Amino acid sequence: MFLWLTLRRLNSSRPKTRLAAARRLAFIGSQRTTKVCEALLNRIAAESDSAVREASCEALGGLKNPSAVATLCRCLGEDESGVRRVAATALGKIATSDASDALLKALRNEGKMRVREALYDAVVAIGSEPSDPASRAWSRVAQRDWDAARTDPDSTFAVLRRLLELDDLETLGNAIAGLGTMPPHDLANLVATALGKSNYHFGRFPLLRAASRLRDALLVDPILAIMKAIDSEEREAIAGITDDAFFAHLRTNNLQEQRLAAVEALGETGDRSTIEILERLREQAQFEQDQEFVRAVGQNGVEGLGDALFKSLAGHLGLGEEGDAKKALGLAIARIAERYEER
């Protein structure tokens, strides 16, 4: 299709026609970039349809014309999350340093996970070092530059607190796992609070990794609370297995992995009060494995045993596969003893 006709359709009275034209302009490459960029900027200024605005932002990102940066930065403050996400991605493609501040400012207030991911990616793509400490801290967390983040612990800690307020628990967990301890800042309290807010869908794995890294006895109760929540969620998943067996199976496996991560985190706390709990779990794991083994022999005979049985044992337990549960519990207990001796 001729370019002039596409540009004309960009101003059609029909939203679907404008949307198709904007999407087509995303693939024109560098052909007559200035003219096309101007048309798209005018379209965004006049457009009320969010889908057309998204497509126009995407097209501007493909053109990589710096003259679009100011408009795309304004789009970061729009009500529609899709427009914000596409604008962030477009700014990352254009990759000019003057977009960095707008992206970092948007990060501090963004409540949608998919938009935050696009903002992080754009900051990484630009890679410039902002001038003020707060923006530098956000940039370093976005780029996972933990060595640099440790050089300004106050600003970094302020970012971590804001991540907790935004419920960005995945980034918070990954950051603390990467940073480790950061005296005199109380990262353990942040992780404890975050674990209380976390759920099955996201956040737990990085937070449990962070708990393992911090090795703080303050985290024992929050980790035990997570294990109780996992038990409850696993029972719900099993109860609903007739509704959607495949997804119930995936969820159950995920919960088993979460439990093992929690066991490892308990071991790293070095708190001797958890040994009795872990020992009880290990005894239960061994007992239930034995019961499953007896049932399998009764049903299939010795010749019917094999990898399938051993892979299913911990599925029955909800603690891991192929004996991982007993091994993980034993390692946790040994690690507590080792940590206690270090003190």
C-alpha positions in Angstrom: 0.0 0.0 0.0 1.3 3.5 -0.8 2.6 5.5 2.1 0.4 8.5 1.3 -2.7 6.3 1.5 -1.7 4.8 4.9 -1.1 8.3 6.3 -4.5 9.4 5.0 -6.2 6.4 6.7 -4.4 7.3 9.9 -6.9 10.2 10.1 -10.0 8.2 9.2 -13.2 8.7 11.2 -13.3 4.9 11.9 -11.1 3.7 14.8 -10.5 0.3 13.1 -9.1 2.0 10.0 -6.8 4.3 12.1 -5.7 1.2 14.1 -4.8 -0.7 10.9 -2.9 2.3 9.6 -0.9 2.8 12.8 0.0 -0.9 12.9 1.2 -0.8 9.3 3.4 2.2 10.0 5.2 0.2 12.6 6.8 -1.8 9.8 7.8 0.9 7.3 11.4 1.0 8.6 13.3 4.3 8.0 11.3 5.3 4.9 10.4 9.0 5.2 10.8 8.8 9.0 10.3 12.5 9.7 7.0 12.7 7.9 5.6 9.5 9.3 6.8 10.4 12.8 5.0 13.8 12.6 1.8 12.1 11.4 1.9 9.6 14.3 2.6 12.4 16.9 -0.4 14.3 15.6 -2.5 11.1 15.8 -1.6 10.6 19.4 -2.4 14.2 20.3 -5.9 13.8 18.7 -6.7 10.2 19.5 -9.1 9.0 22.1 -9.1 5.2 21.3 -6.5 3.5 23.5 -5.8 0.7 20.9 -4.9 3.3 18.3 -2.7 5.1 20.8 -0.9 1.9 21.6 -0.3 1.1 17.9 0.9 4.6 17.3 3.4 4.4 20.2 4.6 1.1 18.9 5.2 2.6 15.5 7.1 5.5 16.9 9.4 3.0 18.7 10.0 1.2 15.4 11.0 4.6 13.8 13.5 5.3 16.6 13.2 9.0 16.0 14.3 11.1 19.0 11.7 13.7 18.3 9.1 11.3 19.6 10.6 11.0 23.1 8.7 13.9 24.7 5.3 12.6 23.6 6.1 9.0 24.6 7.3 10.2 28.0 3.9 11.9 28.5 2.2 8.6 27.5 3.9 7.0 30.6 1.4 8.9 32.7 -1.8 7.8 30.9 -4.6 6.0 32.6 -4.5 3.0 30.2 -1.9 0.5 31.3 -1.5 -0.8 27.8 -0.5 2.6 26.5 2.0 3.1 29.3 3.6 -0.3 28.6 4.0 0.2 24.9 5.3 3.7 25.4 7.9 2.4 27.8 9.0 -0.3 25.3 9.2 2.4 22.5 11.4 4.6 24.7 13.7 1.7 25.3 14.0 1.2 21.5 14.8 4.9 20.9 17.2 4.7 23.8 18.0 8.3 24.4 19.4 9.4 27.8 16.8 12.2 28.2 14.1 9.5 28.5 15.8 7.9 31.5 14.4 10.3 34.1 10.9 9.9 32.9 11.1 6.1 33.0 12.6 6.0 36.5 9.9 8.5 37.7 7.3 6.2 36.3 8.8 3.2 38.0 8.3 4.7 41.4 4.6 4.9 41.0 3.6 2.1 38.6 1.2 -0.4 40.0 0.9 -2.9 37.1 3.4 -5.7 36.9 3.5 -5.9 33.1 4.1 -2.1 32.8 6.9 -2.3 35.4 8.6 -5.0 33.4 8.5 -2.9 30.3 9.9 0.1 32.3 12.7 -2.0 33.8 13.6 -3.3 30.3 13.6 0.2 28.9 15.9 1.5 31.7 18.3 -1.4 31.0 18.2 -0.7 27.3 19.1 3.0 27.8 21.8 2.2 30.5 22.6 5.8 31.3 23.6 6.8 34.9 21.2 9.4 36.3 22.6 12.4 38.2 20.5 12.3 41.5 21.0 9.5 44.1 17.3 8.4 44.2 17.2 7.9 40.4 20.6 6.2 40.4 19.3 3.7 43.0 16.2 2.9 40.9 18.4 2.5 37.8 20.8 0.2 39.6 18.0 -2.0 40.9 16.5 -2.1 37.4 19.8 -3.2 36.0 20.5 -5.6 38.9 23.8 -3.8 39.5 24.1 -4.9 43.1 27.7 -3.9 43.7 26.9 -0.3 42.7 23.6 -0.4 44.7 25.5 -1.2 47.9 27.6 1.9 47.5 24.6 4.0 48.5 22.6 1.9 51.0 20.3 4.6 52.1 18.9 5.3 48.6 18.8 1.6 47.8 16.8 0.9 51.0 14.3 3.6 50.1 13.8 1.9 46.7 13.2 -1.5 48.5 10.6 0.1 50.8 8.8 1.6 47.8 8.8 -1.8 46.0 7.1 -3.3 49.1 4.5 -0.5 49.0 3.9 -1.2 45.3 3.6 -5.0 46.0 6.4 -5.6 43.6 7.5 -8.5 45.7 9.3 -10.4 42.9 11.7 -7.5 42.3 12.0 -6.9 46.0 13.0 -10.5 46.6 15.4 -10.6 43.7 17.0 -7.4 44.9 17.5 -8.5 48.5 18.8 -11.9 47.3 21.3 -10.1 45.2 22.2 -7.5 47.8 22.5 -9.8 50.8 22.9 -8.0 54.1 23.2 -4.2 54.0 23.9 -2.9 57.5 22.5 -1.0 59.3 19.3 -1.4 57.2 16.8 -4.0 58.4 16.2 -6.1 55.2 14.9 -9.0 57.3 11.9 -7.0 58.4 11.2 -6.1 54.8 11.3 -9.7 53.7 9.1 -10.8 56.7 6.5 -8.2 55.8 6.7 -9.2 52.1 6.3 -12.9 52.9 3.1 -12.0 54.7 1.8 -10.3 51.6 3.0 -12.9 49.1 0.7 -15.5 47.5 0.8 -18.5 45.2 0.9 -16.5 42.0 4.1 -14.6 42.5 6.7 -13.3 44.9 7.4 -16.4 47.1 10.4 -17.9 45.3 12.5 -14.8 45.2 11.5 -13.8 48.8 12.5 -17.3 50.1 15.8 -17.0 48.2 16.3 -13.6 49.9 15.4 -15.2 53.3 18.1 -17.9 52.7 20.6 -15.2 51.9 19.8 -13.1 55.0 20.1 -16.0 57.5 18.1 -14.1 60.1 16.1 -15.9 62.9 13.5 -13.1 62.6 12.3 -14.9 59.4 11.5 -18.2 61.1 7.9 -17.4 61.9 7.1 -15.8 58.5 8.6 -18.9 56.7 6.6 -21.3 58.9 3.4 -19.2 58.1 4.2 -19.7 54.4 4.5 -23.4 54.9 1.1 -23.5 56.5 -0.3 -21.5 53.6 1.2 -23.9 51.1 -0.4 -26.8 52.9 -3.8 -25.1 52.7 -3.4 -24.1 49.0 -2.2 -27.6 48.2 -5.3 -29.2 49.7 -7.4 -26.8 47.7 -5.6 -27.7 44.5 -6.1 -31.4 45.1 -9.7 -30.9 46.0 -10.3 -29.2 42.7 -8.4 -31.7 40.6 -11.6 -33.0 38.9 -12.3 -29.5 37.6 -9.0 -29.0 35.8 -6.6 -31.8 36.4 -3.8 -30.4 34.3 -3.6 -27.0 36.0 -4.2 -28.5 39.5 -1.1 -30.8 38.8 1.0 -27.8 37.7 -0.1 -25.8 40.8 0.6 -28.8 43.1 4.1 -29.2 41.7 4.8 -25.4 42.1 3.7 -25.6 45.7 6.0 -28.6 46.3 8.9 -26.5 45.0 7.9 -23.6 47.2 7.8 -25.9 50.3 11.4 -27.1 49.5 12.5 -23.5 49.1 11.0 -22.8 52.5 12.7 -25.7 54.1 16.0 -24.5 52.7 15.4 -21.0 54.1 14.6 -22.4 57.5 17.9 -24.3 57.5 19.8 -21.1 56.7 18.3 -19.2 59.7 20.4 -21.2 62.1 17.5 -21.2 64.6 17.6 -24.4 66.7 13.9 -24.1 67.6 13.1 -25.2 64.0 15.0 -28.5 64.2 12.1 -30.3 65.9 9.7 -29.1 63.2 12.0 -30.2 60.4 12.6 -33.6 62.1 8.9 -34.1 62.3 8.5 -33.3 58.7 11.3 -35.7 57.7 9.8 -38.5 59.8 6.4 -37.9 58.2 8.0 -37.8 54.7 9.7 -41.2 55.3 6.6 -42.8 56.8 4.4 -41.7 53.9 7.0 -42.7 51.4 7.0 -46.2 53.0 3.2 -46.4 52.9 3.1 -45.4 49.2 5.8 -48.0 48.5 3.7 -50.8 50.2 0.6 -49.8 48.3 2.5 -49.8 45.0 4.0 -53.3 45.6 0.5 -54.6 46.5 -1.0 -53.2 43.3 1.8 -53.8 40.8 4.2 -56.4 42.3 8.0 -55.8 42.5 8.3 -55.9 38.7 5.9 -53.0 38.4 8.1 -50.6 40.3 10.3 -48.2 38.5 11.0 -44.5 37.9 7.3 -43.7 37.7 6.8 -44.7 41.3 9.7 -42.9 42.7 8.8 -39.8 40.8 5.3 -39.9 42.2 6.3 -40.4 45.9 6.9 -36.8 46.7 3.9 -35.8 44.6 2.0 -37.7 47.2 3.9 -36.0 50.0 3.9 -32.6 48.5 7.6 -32.3 49.4 9.6 -33.0 46.3 10.6 -35.8 43.9 12.8 -38.9 44.1 13.5 -38.5 47.8 14.3 -34.8 47.5 12.1 -34.1 50.5 14.0 -36.2 53.0 17.3 -35.0 51.6 16.3 -31.3 51.8 15.0 -31.7 55.3 18.2 -33.5 56.4 20.4 -30.8 54.8 18.3 -28.0 56.5 18.8 -29.7 59.9 22.5 -30.1 59.3 22.8 -26.5 58.2 21.1 -25.2 61.3 23.6 -27.1 63.4 26.5 -25.8 61.4 25.2 -22.2 61.6 24.7 -22.5 65.3 28.3 -23.7 65.8 29.5 -20.7 63.8 28.0 -18.3 66.4 
